[in-house]
Amino acid sequence: MEKLDRYLQENFDVPAKNPSEEAQRRWRQAVGTIVKNRRRRFRWVPDLDRRSLDKAKVRSTQEKIRVALYVQQAALIFSDDELALITSKHDSKALKMHGGVDGISKKVRSSFDHGICASDLDTRQNIYGVNRYAEKPSRSFWMFVWDALQDMTLIILMVCALLSVAVGLATEGWPKGMYDGLGIILSIFLVVMVTAVSDYKQSLQFKELDNEKKKIFIHVTRDGRRQKISIYDLVVGDIVHLSIGDQVPADGLYIHGYSLLIDESSLSGESDPVYVSQDKPFILAGTKVQDGSAKMIVTAVGMRTEWGKLMNTLSEGGEDETPLQVKLNGVATIIGKIGLVFAILTFLVLLVRFLIDKGMTVGLLKWYSTDALTIVNYFATAVTIIVVAVPEGLPLAVTLSLAFAMKKLMNDKALVRHLSACETMGSAGTICTDKTGTLTTNHMVVDKIWISEVSKSVTSNTISGELNSVGIFENTSAEVVKEKDGKQTVLGTPTERAILEFGLGLEGDHDAEYRACTKVKVEPFNSVKKKMAVLVSLPSGTSRWFCKGASEIILQMCDMMVDGDGNAIPLSEAQRKNILDTINSFASDALRTLCLAYKEVDDDIDDNADSPTSGFTLIAIFGIKDPVRPGVKDAVKTCMSAGITVRMVTGDNINTAKAIAKECGILTEDGVAIEGPEFHSKSPEEMRDLIPNIQVMARSLPLDKHTLVTNLRGMFDEVVSVTGDGTNDAPALHEADIGLAMGIAGTEVAKESADVIVLDDNFTTIINVARWGRAVYINIQKFVQFQLTVNIVALVINFVSACITGSAPLTAVQLLWVNMIMDTLGALALATEPPNDEMMKRPPVRKGESFITKLLNIKGADSKSIINTLIFNSFVFCQVSAL
């Protein structure tokens, strides 16, 4: 490599600055790769014999090395990850130091018009990395088998199996002595296989859905022409074309475009979109293009993007036991201890009887080999009692119940990634839910409209004919796209889509309206001016400005209004006050307000002049909202009757959040609505008093959501479920007892951190998961009651018989297989019972509650007399049945 370095430094321009050792290593590696690919049969470039080779080949080889070196020089110009940090940190100062976007383009050897050369791809990937994110390796089937073997009941059964094999071989020899132990091992194998196969199939299904969603293509300019490539083939320097609806595939810098509006909520949690321009050119991977179109140059890919770093730093953490697992492990441990006590007592009773008989006959000083075998048989009897005591069919019943619930939930649009997640949701006492897309439809619509001094709720028959839709069709950044099946789809920001869809509802022939007018000039929406305007040439030959924007801004520009007859009349101060009252009324109902106005102008206008700021005629005021999903209010009511507290955690402003929460039934009179910054500033003592009453948290950051979940679990020992769709929700999803990711709007990071994926993003689906979780818990309780009854009878029979006769009438394998047959049929009957409405009318089972409830759980002043009466009647009926 020293010869190669010397050769390259002598023949090519090497940057004067001193690169880091890592940069030098990457430089030598990349250039060496090019040399290796191009030298063909020659050992290395300096050894080329120019006298014996065609000069054209030499020049071609040198030129290709030169191209590779130019790309490498760009890497040397930037210190490690400096180029990536310029975009991810929004470092305007560093960008300016490197000559702005133009300077960056030159230094990474790319052109805005030509793009990069396809022949450079390998070199660029070696230097800057590939556009793939580090993913957790897929779990093998044997890892699921190992997880299934961690069950406490199965561990106890395995110990019993080993003891049974050891005692069997000592007493009965090979192979008869293996039968009992092998029978237990076979039952364990059956349970483990059912559990592992179920979980493994769900993981494969999740991976298949995940891979299908990752098949994304993007348009780029390469080799001077526009082409479509996979996002995985993107490299630094690529010129990417972005349009409405695209997910940004890599970090980059804005080159030029039209009204580019980026939704960064998946990264920042902020619901307000960000306008990107040449003044603020930074675009991050994982965000979405909400409006407009643009070109950007890629500056970082894969794990060097902000998105990639977030995925890399997401902590794995340990897996907590579910509430049912804790209780079942407790039951198994208690039963195991009881069996152990009975086994020890049985062994001691038999041993004492044997010693007494021996002492009375031949004496305790004489011992024979048959005596040792007799004691070993006593030990085998004790082991049999332990085996009888353990509820060996319980793991199978749990697995069958959870697998049945998982299959049913899949039909109800809930993909359960882990069997245990079903029952965990059944114990949930709190649901921390997002607003947008979960409680609401995530589809803005015009809910109310003010026109001709009258406010109306929007229906198909109340507005038609009162409003001309030309001003809507012409003055919009949204667009109507026809799908292959002829269906119309509106693309654009949620607000623009709502107004355009409203216009289409008034007059469906959008194309005819659009063709009748000619756009002369367009002023896109500006976040400072808070308005957009368009100059239109009408069929009559006149010109008209249409303006749309923030209500207060547009109202100040108007001195006229349209009356009920469609005529323009002067706008009085009283009318202006009434209009302001209407705007405030709409806002108090959580509606986003927009005004639409127009102004007639002369044909002779300056093309470079801005739109007028006065003299407009007010047409209408729109009240727009994201409506609550159908069924959400009933679902929240069901949660309350079930003892589940629903808390809304959103990034929206507090007024909108409170209005939606009241409409859903989440915010009650004694509930607290708080903003994230205020919550975050509270001390632990203040949080302890505040958190039980919090029903709405607005303007919340990811850390606020994580803190709320952590405190609910830590301070109040709650079983908490959390919904989320953004990358920023991943920590809270991971921290919760059960994470619910949205299947439509959810990012891949959120889904990876979740236990359940809600495929339709609907809150009512979450309630179905809770309903099935409770059904699983109750079904397992029924089965435990059934099996304990059988096992206690068998335990008493073997214990009493062993103490009286000196042997157990029922062997371990006989009991095991009788129980397995009974348990399987019992599990199918009891553990697969579907949920009913009564299950959602009782409070959730808390973590500390006993799995086996007290007898009848009768309380009150007359509880003692009721229990005594029940015992007496039971005794009488037992006598009758004996007769």
KOLPAMI-992832 format. One line per 8 residues: their letters; for each residue x, y, z of C-alpha. Coordinates in steps of 0.2 Angstrom, whole numbers, plus 2048, in hexadecimal, padded with zeros to 3 digits. Each point is the difference from the previous one (the first is absolute). Layout:
! KOLPAMI-992832
A) X,Y,Z | ...
//
This chain:
! KOLPAMI-992832
MEKLDRYL) 800,800,800 | 80F,80C,803 | 804,7FE,7ED | 7EE,803,7FB | 800,810,80B | 810,807,7F9 | 7FA,7FC,7EE | 7EF,809,803
QENFDVPA) 808,80F,809 | 80C,802,7F1 | 7F3,7FF,7F3 | 7F0,807,807 | 7FB,810,80A | 7FF,7FB,813 | 7F8,80C,80C | 80C,80B,80A
KNPSEEAQ) 7F7,7FE,810 | 805,7F1,80B | 7F3,7F3,800 | 7FC,7F5,80F | 807,7EF,801 | 7EF,7F9,7FD | 7FD,80B,7F0 | 811,7FA,7FA
RRWRQAVG) 7FC,7EE,802 | 7EF,803,7F7 | 809,809,7F2 | 80D,7F2,7FD | 7F3,7F3,802 | 7F4,808,7F3 | 80E,804,7F3 | 808,7F0,803
TIVKNRRR) 7EF,7F7,7FB | 7FF,80A,7F0 | 812,7FC,7FC | 7FC,7EE,803 | 7F1,800,7F6 | 808,808,7F1 | 812,7F9,800 | 7F9,7EF,7F9
RFRWVPDL) 80F,7F5,7FE | 80D,80D,806 | 806,7FF,812 | 7FF,813,803 | 7FF,810,7F7 | 812,806,802 | 806,7F0,7F8 | 7F7,803,7F0
DRRSLDKA) 80D,7FF,7F1 | 7FA,80E,7F5 | 80C,7FA,7F2 | 7F7,7F0,7FF | 7EE,805,803 | 7F4,80A,7F6 | 801,812,805 | 7ED,802,800
KVRSTQEK) 7FE,7F3,80D | 80D,808,80B | 7F7,811,7FE | 7EF,7F8,803 | 806,7F7,810 | 808,811,806 | 7F0,809,7FD | 7F5,7F4,80A
IRVALYVQ) 80C,801,80E | 800,813,7FF | 7ED,800,801 | 801,7F4,810 | 80D,80C,807 | 7F5,80F,7FD | 7F2,7F8,80A | 80C,7FB,80D
QAALIFSD) 807,812,801 | 7EE,806,805 | 801,7F3,80F | 811,808,805 | 7F9,812,7FF | 7F3,7FB,80D | 806,7F9,811 | 7F7,7F0,806
DELALITS) 7ED,802,7FF | 802,813,7FD | 7F5,800,7F0 | 7F3,7F6,809 | 800,80B,80F | 7FD,810,7F6 | 7EF,7FA,7FB | 7FB,7F7,810
KHDSKALK) 805,80E,80B | 7F9,80D,7F4 | 811,808,801 | 7FE,810,7F5 | 811,807,805 | 80A,7F0,7FA | 7F5,800,7F0 | 805,811,7FC
MHGGVDGI) 812,7FD,804 | 800,7F2,7F3 | 7F8,80C,7F3 | 7EE,7FC,802 | 7F6,7F2,7F7 | 80A,804,7F0 | 811,7FE,809 | 7FA,7EF,808
SKKVRSSF) 7FB,7FA,7EF | 811,804,7F8 | 809,7F8,80F | 7F7,7F0,7FE | 802,800,7ED | 7EE,801,7FC | 7F6,80C,7F4 | 7EF,807,802
DHGICASD) 7FB,7FC,7EE | 80B,7F1,7FD | 800,7F7,811 | 80E,7F3,803 | 807,7F3,7F5 | 7F9,7EF,802 | 812,7F9,7FF | 804,809,811
LDTRQNIY) 7F3,7F6,80A | 80C,7F3,808 | 80D,80E,804 | 7F3,80B,808 | 7F8,7F2,80A | 812,7FB,806 | 803,812,806 | 7EF,806,806
GVNRYAEK) 7F7,7F0,804 | 7F1,7F7,7F9 | 7EE,806,802 | 7FB,7F2,80C | 7FC,801,812 | 807,7F3,80D | 7F2,7F4,804 | 7FF,7F4,80E
PSRSFWMF) 804,7EE,7F9 | 7F1,7F6,7FD | 7FC,7F4,80F | 802,7EE,7FB | 7F4,7F3,804 | 80B,7F9,80E | 800,811,809 | 7ED,7FE,801
VWDALQDM) 802,7EF,807 | 80D,806,80D | 7F3,80E,805 | 7F2,7F3,802 | 80C,7F5,80B | 801,80E,80D | 7EF,7FD,807 | 800,7FC,812
TLIILMVC) 7F4,7F2,7FF | 80A,7F8,7F2 | 810,802,80A | 7F8,7F7,80F | 7FA,7F2,7F5 | 811,7FE,7F8 | 807,7FE,812 | 7F3,7F3,803
ALLSVAVG) 804,7F7,7F0 | 812,7FF,804 | 7FC,7F9,812 | 7F4,7F4,7F8 | 80D,7FA,7F4 | 80E,7FE,80D | 7F4,7F7,80C | 7F9,7F5,7F2
LATEGWPK) 811,7FA,7FA | 805,7FC,812 | 7F0,7F6,804 | 7FB,7F8,7F0 | 80F,802,7F4 | 801,803,7EE | 7F4,803,7F6 | 7F1,7FE,80C
GMYDGLGI) 807,80D,80C | 800,80D,7F3 | 7ED,7FF,7FC | 7FA,80C,80D | 80D,80D,7FD | 7FE,7FF,7ED | 7EE,803,802 | 802,810,809
ILSIFLVV) 80E,805,7F4 | 7F4,7FD,7F1 | 7F2,80B,808 | 80D,80E,803 | 805,7FE,7ED | 7EE,802,7FB | 7FD,810,809 | 811,808,7FB
MVTAVSDY) 7FD,7FC,7EE | 7EE,807,800 | 807,810,808 | 80F,802,7F5 | 7F8,7FC,7F0 | 7F2,80D,803 | 80C,80E,805 | 80C,7FC,7F1
KQSLQFKE) 7F2,800,7F4 | 7FA,811,806 | 812,807,7FF | 801,7FA,7EE | 7F0,808,7FC | 806,810,807 | 810,7FF,7F6 | 7F6,7FD,7F0
LDNEKKKI) 7F5,80F,803 | 810,80A,804 | 80A,7FB,7F1 | 7F1,804,7F5 | 7FE,811,806 | 813,804,7FE | 7FF,7FD,7ED | 801,813,7FD
FIHVTRDG) 806,808,7F0 | 806,812,7FD | 804,80B,7F1 | 812,807,7FE | 80A,808,7F3 | 80F,7F6,7FB | 80B,800,7F1 | 7F6,80F,7FA
RRQKISIY) 7EF,7F8,7FF | 7F2,7FD,80D | 7FE,7EE,805 | 7F7,7F5,80D | 80A,7F7,80D | 7FE,7F7,810 | 803,80A,810 | 80E,7F4,805
DLVVGDIV) 80A,805,7F0 | 801,812,805 | 811,807,804 | 807,811,805 | 800,80C,7F2 | 7F0,7F9,7F8 | 7F3,80D,7FA | 7EF,7FB,807
HLSIGDQV) 7EF,806,7F9 | 7F4,802,80E | 7ED,802,7FE | 7F0,7FF,80B | 7FE,7F0,80A | 813,7FB,7FE | 809,7FA,810 | 812,808,800
PADGLYIH) 80C,7F2,7FD | 810,808,806 | 806,810,808 | 803,80E,7F3 | 800,812,7FC | 7F3,809,7F6 | 805,806,7EF | 7F0,808,7F8
GYSLLIDE) 7EE,7FC,800 | 7EE,806,803 | 7F8,803,811 | 809,7F1,808 | 7F7,7FC,810 | 808,7F2,80B | 7F7,7F6,80E | 80E,7FD,80D
SSLSGESD) 7F4,7F9,80D | 807,7EF,7FF | 811,807,806 | 7FC,80F,80A | 7EE,7FC,806 | 7FB,812,7FB | 7F0,7FF,7F6 | 803,811,7F7
PVYVSQDK) 808,7FD,7EF | 810,809,7FB | 803,80A,7F1 | 810,7FC,7F7 | 808,80D,7F5 | 812,806,7FA | 801,80A,811 | 7FC,7F0,80A
PFILAGTK) 805,7F2,7F4 | 802,7F1,80D | 7F6,7F1,7FC | 800,7F0,80B | 7FE,7EE,7FC | 7EF,7F8,807 | 7F6,810,7FE | 7F2,802,7F3
VQDGSAKM) 7FC,80C,7F2 | 7F0,808,805 | 7FF,80C,7F2 | 809,807,7F1 | 80F,7F9,7F6 | 813,802,800 | 811,7F9,7FC | 80C,7FC,80E
IVTAVGMR) 812,7FA,800 | 804,7F2,80B | 80D,803,80E | 7FE,7F1,80B | 7F9,7EF,7FF | 7FC,7F1,80B | 807,800,811 | 807,811,7FE
TEWGKLMN) 7EF,808,7FE | 7F7,807,810 | 7F3,7F2,7FD | 80D,7F3,7FF | 809,806,810 | 7EF,800,809 | 7FD,7EE,7FB | 812,7FB,806
TLSEGGED) 7FE,808,811 | 7EF,7F9,804 | 803,7F5,80F | 7FB,7EE,800 | 7FE,7FE,813 | 7FA,7F0,809 | 7EF,7F8,7FE | 7F4,802,80F
ETPLQVKL) 7F5,7F2,805 | 7EE,803,7FB | 7F3,801,80F | 7F9,7EE,7FC | 812,7F9,7FF | 803,807,811 | 7F0,7F8,807 | 802,7F0,7F7
NGVATIIG) 812,7FE,806 | 7FA,804,811 | 7F3,7F2,7FF | 80C,7F4,7F9 | 80D,804,80E | 7F3,7FE,80E | 7F9,7F0,7F9 | 812,7F9,7FE
KIGLVFAI) 804,805,812 | 7F0,7F7,806 | 804,7F1,7F6 | 812,800,807 | 7F9,801,812 | 7F4,7F1,7FC | 80E,7F7,7F8 | 80C,802,80F
LTFLVLLV) 7F2,7FB,80C | 7FC,7F1,7F6 | 812,7FB,7FF | 803,802,812 | 7F0,7F7,805 | 805,7F1,7F5 | 812,800,806 | 7FA,801,812
RFLIDKGM) 7F4,7F1,7FD | 80E,7F6,7F8 | 80C,804,80E | 7F3,7FB,80D | 7FC,7F0,7F7 | 812,7FC,7FD | 805,803,812 | 7F2,7F5,807
TVGLLKWY) 805,7F1,7F4 | 812,7FF,7FC | 807,80F,809 | 808,810,7F9 | 812,7FA,800 | 7FD,7F4,7F2 | 7FE,807,7EE | 7FD,7F8,7F0
STDALTIV) 801,806,7ED | 7ED,7FE,800 | 7FE,80D,80E | 809,80D,7F5 | 7F5,7FC,7F2 | 7F1,802,80B | 805,811,805 | 803,805,7EE
NYFATAVT) 7EF,7FB,7FC | 7F9,80B,80E | 80A,80E,7F8 | 7F8,7FC,7F0 | 7EF,801,808 | 804,811,807 | 806,806,7EF | 7EF,7FA,7F9
IIVVAVPE) 7F7,80A,80C | 80A,810,7FB | 7FC,7FC,7ED | 7ED,7FE,805 | 800,810,809 | 807,80B,7F2 | 7F2,806,7F3 | 809,7F9,7F1
GLPLAVTL) 7F1,804,7F4 | 801,813,805 | 80D,805,7F4 | 7F7,7F8,7F1 | 7EF,808,805 | 809,811,801 | 808,7FE,7EF | 7F0,7FA,7F8
SLAFAMKK) 7F6,80F,808 | 80D,80D,7FA | 802,7F8,7EF | 7ED,800,7FD | 7FE,812,806 | 80F,805,7F5 | 7F7,7F8,7F0 | 7F0,809,804
LMNDKALV) 808,810,803 | 809,7FF,7EF | 7EE,7FF,7F8 | 7FC,810,80A | 80F,80A,7F9 | 80C,7FD,80E | 811,7F7,7FD | 806,7FA,810
RHLSACET) 813,7FD,7FF | 801,7F7,811 | 7F4,7F3,807 | 802,808,811 | 7FA,811,7FA | 7EE,7FA,7FF | 7FE,7FD,813 | 80B,80F,805
MGSAGTIC) 7F3,80C,7F7 | 7F2,7F8,80A | 808,806,810 | 803,812,7FA | 7FA,80D,80B | 806,80F,7F5 | 800,803,7EE | 80B,80F,7FA
TDKTGTLT) 7FA,804,7EF | 805,80C,7F2 | 7F3,80B,7F9 | 803,802,7ED | 7FC,7F0,7F6 | 7FB,7F6,810 | 7F2,809,807 | 7FD,80A,7F1
TNHMVVDK) 800,7FB,7ED | 810,80A,7FC | 7F6,807,7F1 | 7FB,813,802 | 7EF,805,7FA | 7F6,810,7FF | 7F4,7FF,80F | 7F8,811,800
IWISEVSK) 800,80F,7F4 | 7FB,812,802 | 7F9,808,7F0 | 7F4,80E,7FD | 800,804,813 | 7FA,7EF,804 | 809,7F2,809 | 7FB,7EE,7FA
SVTSNTIS) 806,7EE,804 | 806,7F9,7EF | 7F4,7F3,7F8 | 7FE,7FC,7EE | 7EF,809,7FE | 803,810,80A | 80E,808,7F7 | 7FD,7FB,7EE
GELNSVGI) 7FC,80F,7F5 | 806,80D,80D | 812,800,7FD | 80A,800,7EF | 80E,7F4,801 | 80C,809,7F3 | 809,808,80E | 803,7EF,809
FENTSAEV) 806,7F7,7F0 | 80B,80E,7FA | 807,805,811 | 807,7F0,807 | 811,7F7,801 | 7F7,7EF,800 | 7FD,7F6,7F0 | 7F3,7F3,7FA
VKEKDGKQ) 808,7F0,7FA | 7F6,7F2,7F7 | 805,7EF,804 | 800,7F1,7F4 | 7EE,7FB,805 | 7FA,812,7FC | 7FE,805,812 | 805,811,805
TVLGTPTE) 80D,803,80E | 805,811,807 | 812,803,804 | 807,80E,80B | 800,806,812 | 7F2,7FB,80B | 7F9,812,800 | 801,802,7ED
RAILEFGL) 7F8,7EF,7FD | 7F2,804,80B | 7FB,810,7F7 | 803,7F8,7EF | 7F5,7F1,804 | 7F3,80C,806 | 801,809,7EF | 7FE,7EF,7F7
GLEGDHDA) 7F1,7FC,80A | 7F8,811,7FA | 804,7FE,7EE | 808,7EF,7FB | 806,805,7EF | 811,807,806 | 808,7FE,7EF | 7F2,80B,7F8
EYRACTKV) 803,80E,80D | 812,7FE,7FF | 801,802,7ED | 7F4,80F,7FF | 80D,80B,809 | 812,803,7FE | 80D,803,80E | 80A,80F,7FD
KVEPFNSV) 80A,801,810 | 802,7F5,80F | 806,805,812 | 802,7F1,80A | 7FC,7FF,812 | 80C,80A,80B | 802,7FC,813 | 804,812,803
KKKMAVLV) 7F1,808,7F6 | 7F5,7F1,804 | 7F7,801,7F0 | 801,7FA,7EE | 7F9,809,7F0 | 7FE,7FC,7EE | 7FC,80C,7F1 | 7F4,7F9,7F4
SLPSGTSR) 7FA,805,7EF | 7ED,7FC,7FF | 7F7,7FB,7F0 | 7F7,811,800 | 811,808,7FD | 802,808,811 | 80D,7FB,80D | 7FE,7FC,812
WFCKGASE) 80B,7FD,80F | 7FA,7F2,80C | 808,800,811 | 7FE,7F4,80E | 809,7FF,811 | 7FF,803,813 | 7EF,808,804 | 806,80F,809
IILQMCDM) 80C,804,7F2 | 7F4,7FF,7F2 | 7F2,809,809 | 80B,80F,802 | 803,800,7ED | 7ED,801,7FD | 7F5,80F,7FF | 7F2,7F7,7F7
MVDGDGNA) 7F6,7F0,802 | 7F4,7F5,7F6 | 7EE,801,805 | 7F2,7F3,7FE | 7FD,805,7EE | 812,7FE,7FB | 803,812,7FF | 80F,80A,808
IPLSEAQR) 7FB,80C,80D | 80A,80B,80C | 806,7F8,810 | 7FB,809,80F | 808,800,811 | 7F1,7F7,808 | 802,7F3,7F3 | 812,7FF,802
KNILDTIN) 7FE,7FD,813 | 7F3,7F3,7FC | 80C,7F7,7F5 | 80E,800,80D | 7F4,7F9,80C | 7FC,7F2,7F4 | 813,7FD,7FE | 802,7FF,813
SFASDALR) 7F1,7F4,801 | 807,7F5,7F3 | 811,7FF,809 | 7F7,7FC,811 | 7F9,7F1,7F7 | 812,7FA,7FC | 7FD,805,7EE | 80E,807,7F5
TLCLAYKE) 7FA,810,7F7 | 804,806,7EF | 7F9,80F,7F6 | 7FD,801,7ED | 800,811,7F7 | 801,807,7EF | 804,810,7F7 | 7FD,806,7EE
VDDDIDDN) 80F,808,7F8 | 804,808,7F0 | 808,7F6,7F2 | 80F,80C,800 | 80A,7F9,80F | 813,7FE,804 | 805,7EE,800 | 80D,803,80D
ADSPTSGF) 7F4,809,80C | 7FA,7F7,80F | 7EE,7FD,803 | 7F5,80E,807 | 7FF,802,813 | 7EF,809,800 | 7F0,803,7F7 | 7FA,7ED,800
TLIAIFGI) 7EF,7FA,802 | 7FD,7F2,80D | 7F7,7F1,7F9 | 800,7F3,80E | 808,7FA,810 | 804,7ED,801 | 800,7F6,810 | 80B,7F1,7FE
KDPVRPGV) 803,7F2,80C | 807,7EE,801 | 7EF,7F7,805 | 800,7F3,80D | 7FF,7EE,7FA | 7EF,7F7,800 | 7FF,7F5,810 | 80D,809,80A
KDAVKTCM) 7F4,808,80C | 7F8,7EF,804 | 811,7F8,801 | 806,80D,80D | 7EF,7FE,80A | 804,7ED,800 | 811,803,807 | 7F9,80A,80E
SAGITVRM) 7F3,7F3,804 | 80F,7F4,800 | 80A,80A,80C | 80D,805,7F3 | 806,812,800 | 802,807,7EE | 80D,80E,800 | 803,80A,7F0
VTGDNINT) 812,805,7FD | 802,80B,7F0 | 80C,80D,7F9 | 7F1,80B,7FB | 7FC,810,809 | 7F6,7FF,810 | 7F0,808,7FA | 7FE,7F3,7F1
AKAIAKEC) 805,7F2,80C | 7F3,804,80D | 7F2,802,7F3 | 804,7EF,7F8 | 802,7F8,811 | 7EF,807,806 | 7F8,7FA,7EF | 807,7EF,803
GILTEDGV) 7FB,7FF,812 | 812,800,807 | 800,811,809 | 7F4,800,80E | 7FC,80F,80C | 80C,7FA,80D | 80E,7FC,7F4 | 810,809,7FD
AIEGPEFH) 806,806,7EF | 813,805,801 | 80D,805,7F3 | 810,7F6,7FF | 80C,80E,805 | 7F6,803,810 | 7FF,7ED,804 | 813,7FE,7FD
SKSPEEMR) 804,80E,80D | 7F7,7F7,80E | 809,7F8,80E | 7FE,7ED,804 | 7F5,805,80F | 7F5,80B,7F5 | 7FF,7F3,7F3 | 7F9,7F3,80C
DLIPNIQV) 7F2,80C,804 | 7FD,806,7EE | 801,7F0,7F6 | 7F0,7F7,806 | 7F6,80F,7FA | 809,803,7EF | 7F4,7FC,7F1 | 808,80B,7F3
MARSLPLD) 812,804,7FD | 802,80D,7F1 | 810,806,7F8 | 809,7F1,807 | 811,7FB,7FB | 806,7ED,7FF | 809,802,811 | 7EF,806,808
KHTLVTNL) 7F7,7F1,7F9 | 80E,7F5,806 | 800,808,811 | 7ED,7FE,802 | 801,7ED,7FC | 80F,7FD,80B | 7F7,809,80F | 7F0,7F7,7FD
RGMFDEVV) 809,7EF,801 | 80C,805,80E | 7F6,80B,80C | 7EF,7F8,7FE | 804,7EE,7FA | 7F4,802,7F1 | 800,7F5,7F1 | 802,80D,7F3
SVTGDGTN) 7FD,7FE,7ED | 806,80E,7F4 | 7FC,804,7EE | 80C,808,7F4 | 804,802,7EE | 810,80B,7FF | 812,7FB,802 | 800,80C,80F
DAPALHEA) 7F3,7F5,809 | 80B,7F1,800 | 808,802,811 | 7EE,802,808 | 7FA,7F1,7F6 | 80F,7F6,807 | 7FE,806,812 | 7ED,7FB,801
DIGLAMGI) 7F9,7EF,805 | 7F9,7FF,7EF | 804,80B,7F1 | 7F3,803,7F2 | 807,806,7F0 | 7F5,807,7F1 | 801,7F5,7F1 | 7FC,80D,7F3
AGTEVAKE) 808,810,807 | 80D,7F7,80B | 813,801,7FC | 80B,7F0,7FF | 808,805,810 | 7F0,802,809 | 7FA,7EF,7FA | 810,7F7,805
SADVIVLD) 7FE,807,812 | 7EE,7FB,801 | 7F7,7F0,806 | 7F0,802,7F6 | 7FE,809,7EF | 7EF,808,7FE | 7FE,7FD,7ED | 7F2,80C,7FE
DNFTTIIN) 806,80E,80C | 7EF,7FF,809 | 7FE,803,812 | 7F1,7F3,800 | 80C,7F3,7FB | 80A,803,810 | 7F1,7FD,80A | 7FE,7EF,7F7
VARWGRAV) 811,7FC,805 | 7FC,804,813 | 7F0,7F6,7FE | 809,7F0,7FA | 80E,803,80D | 7F3,7FF,80E | 7F8,7F1,7F8 | 811,7F7,800
YINIQKFV) 802,804,813 | 7EF,7FA,805 | 801,7F0,7F5 | 811,7FC,808 | 7F8,803,811 | 7F2,7F3,7FC | 80C,7F4,7FA | 80B,801,80F
QFQLTVNI) 7F1,7FD,80B | 7FC,7F1,7F6 | 811,7F8,800 | 804,804,812 | 7F0,7F6,805 | 806,7F1,7F6 | 812,802,807 | 7FB,802,812
VALVINFV) 7F6,7F0,7FF | 80E,7F6,7F8 | 80C,807,80D | 7F5,7FC,80F | 7FD,7EE,7F9 | 813,7FD,7FD | 805,808,811 | 7F3,7F6,80B
SACITGSA) 803,7F0,7F6 | 813,802,802 | 7FF,803,813 | 7F4,7F1,803 | 806,7F3,7F3 | 811,806,7FD | 7FE,802,7ED | 7F8,80C,7F4
PLTAVQLL) 7F1,7F9,7F6 | 803,80C,7F2 | 811,802,7F7 | 806,810,7FA | 7FE,7FC,7ED | 7EF,7FA,803 | 7FA,810,808 | 80A,80A,7F4
WVNMIMDT) 7F8,7F9,7F0 | 7EE,800,808 | 803,812,805 | 806,804,7EF | 7F1,7F9,7F7 | 7F4,808,80D | 80A,810,7FF | 800,801,7ED
LGALALAT) 7EE,7FE,7FF | 7FD,80B,80F | 80B,80D,7F8 | 7F7,800,7EF | 7F0,802,80A | 805,80D,80D | 80F,809,7F9 | 7F8,804,7EF
EPPNDEMM) 7F0,808,806 | 7FE,811,7F7 | 7FD,810,80A | 7F0,808,805 | 7FA,811,804 | 7FF,7FC,813 | 813,7FF,800 | 802,812,7FD
KRPPVRKG) 7F4,805,80E | 80D,7FB,80E | 810,808,805 | 811,7FA,7F9 | 80A,7F3,80A | 80E,809,808 | 812,7F9,801 | 7FF,7FC,813
ESFITKLL) 7EF,7F7,800 | 800,7EE,803 | 7FD,7F5,7F1 | 7F6,7F3,80B | 7F2,80B,808 | 7FA,7FD,811 | 7F1,7F4,802 | 7F1,808,7F9
NIKGADSK) 808,811,805 | 7F0,804,80A | 802,810,80A | 7F4,80A,80C | 7F8,7FF,811 | 7F6,7F0,7FB | 80E,7F7,7F7 | 803,7F3,80E
SIINTLIF) 7EE,7FA,801 | 800,7FF,7ED | 810,7F5,800 | 7F9,7F5,80E | 7F0,7FE,7F7 | 809,7FB,7F0 | 80B,7F3,809 | 7F1,7F8,808
NSFVFCQV) 7F6,7FE,7F0 | 810,7F9,7F7 | 801,7F3,80E | 7EE,7FB,7FE | 802,7FF,7EE | 80F,7F5,802 | 7F6,7F4,80B | 7F2,7FF,7F3
SAL) 80C,7FC,7F2 | 809,7F3,80B | 7EF,7F7,802
//
